[in-house]
Each structure stands twice: as structure tokens, then as C-alpha cells.
Amino acid sequence: MHGNAPGSVEGAAVFVEALLLVAALEIGDKTQLVTISLAARHPWGLVLAGAATGLLATTAIGAVIGGLLAASLGTWLTYIKFGGGVLFILLGVWTVVQGVRRGGGTEEARPGPSKRGAFGEAFTLNFLAEFGDKTQIAVIILAASYEAPVSVFLGAGLGLTAICAMSVVVGVGLAKVLSEKALRVVSTILFIAAGVLLILEASGLL
């Protein structure tokens, strides 16, 4: 147990394993799609802070519960994934509806979302998408296997934050090269894709 403390050689090995595994699992994942979409439309700093906090929250939960609660959460995880998938698809459709309502004529400058709104949206969507996801399950398994929840949390948290930052950079880049209309289309596609992925996972098809 003591050999797996964060400062020990074993703890460092667990940290690196968690970092590399989680980073690999997150590349191209639905949370990355959602974060790219949000960063393309909202202040990137708030999106990064909200998304990273949401991902770290699910990672902390996974590290704390280890493998103890995984079996009893089975049914609830399915419901959460279905609900999250439907929410993402509805958000994608809502993006189109907003565009149609604004459409035509000249587009008036509108105030952006409040700080709380942008942060909260990024936090909630990432937390929802990550809860019960393969990444959180990997964290649970690693924490339980090595009895090193702190090392696993630190490694997984760093990996998630790095991928989150990469997603924000991509989103900001899209905002610079695409028109507002094109951004709405891309945002809609990303949200719907994330929603479909969640529903497929909940159905056991992915």
C-alpha cells in the first residue's frame, strides 16, 4: 500500500500508466467533440476551465470508489448514458433552431453567455459524457488494481486536461476560419455525433 504512494517508484509508474491510458482513450471521444464545439462558440478560457473541472470530477469519483460500486451502478449507468445522448442530440438541434430564428438579414451583435453559463455548460456536458464512460471505468479498474487512487487520479487527471486543452485549441481555430453559419453546422454535427456515440454505448453496440 505504502509502495504505491504518489512519490514512490511504484506510484510514479501507476501515474504514467494512468496518464497514457486515459489520454489514448480520450482522443476522438465524445467529450472531445463536445469541447471542440463549445470552444468554437464560447470564450475558450471558460470552456477549458469548465470542461477540465467536469472531467476531473468524474475522475475523482472513479478513483475514490475503485471497483466497489461498479457492479451496483450497472443499470443506472445505462440510463445516464441514454439521457446524455438524447441531451446532446437535442442541443445539436437547438443550435440549428437558434440559427433559423436569427437567420436572414443582418446578424445583430448579441451578448455572449455569462461566465457562469459558459463554465456551467462545459462542466455539465463533460461530466455527463464522462460519467460511466470507458475512461472512468479504466480509472476505477486502475485504482482498485493498484490500490493507488491518488496516483491514478493525478495521472488520469493530467491526461484528461491535456486532451481537453487540445480540444479547446481546435475549437478556437475553427472559430477563426469558419463563418457563424458554418460554426452552427459544425457544432450541430459534433453534438449529434457525441449523442449518437453515447446512445450506442448505452445500447451495448459500441
C-alpha angles and dihedrals in degrees: 000000000000090000089065095057112131093251096051127091090249091048091051090051091052090047092054093045092051092046095051096041095048094044090052092048093049098053107106092001123142092256088059091051091050094047092049090052094049094045090052091059107028137048105292096221093057092045092050092048094046096043094046092048092050092049093046090050092057090044091053090051091050093048093049100047094043109182096323099094100031097094096049092049094058099104095037092052089057091052092046092051093048091048092047092049093052090047092054093049091049090050089052091052091045089056089058092045091053090051092051092048091052093037131118123034125035119331112238120218109257129194112261123240118290118261090251091048097052093042093045094049093050092046096047097045094047093045091049094047094046098044107104091359123140089260093057090045089052089052091050092050094046093047091049095043098049098029086227108120094160095052091045092049093049094048096043092043092054091048092050093046091051093052090044091054090048090052091051091052090052091048093050089048091053091050090056097051103034130071120240090258093051090048090055090052093048091045091051092050092049094049094047091046090052091048093050091049091053093049092047090052091049090050092052091242095117 
